[in-house]
Amino acid sequence: MADSFRPLALAFLGRVGNISESDLYHIGIEFDAWDAKAGLLCFTFYGSYVQKSGEGVKRKLAYDLKENKIVEQKK
């Protein structure tokens, strides 16, 4: 399932955070929660920067089933 969200998450992060797949390695997605009422599948996106050892990306995202798109998780 994570492989299905990877391109969507990367496209979203490219738009909102100027993050490109070519900048990252060891990309991963970890399931956080299912919010059936809101129609959200919540997950954390992880990626290590290629050029910055020890640094990376950790973003709380969600797949919105109603809108068929990736959104930031609300705090």
Secondary structure as GFF3:
##gff-version 3
##sequence-region A 1 75
A	DSSP	alpha_helix	2	17	.	.	.	ID=ss1
A	DSSP	three_ten_helix	21	23	.	.	.	ID=ss2
A	DSSP	beta_strand	24	35	.	.	.	ID=ss3
A	DSSP	beta_strand	40	49	.	.	.	ID=ss4
A	DSSP	beta_strand	56	64	.	.	.	ID=ss5
A	DSSP	beta_strand	69	72	.	.	.	ID=ss6
###
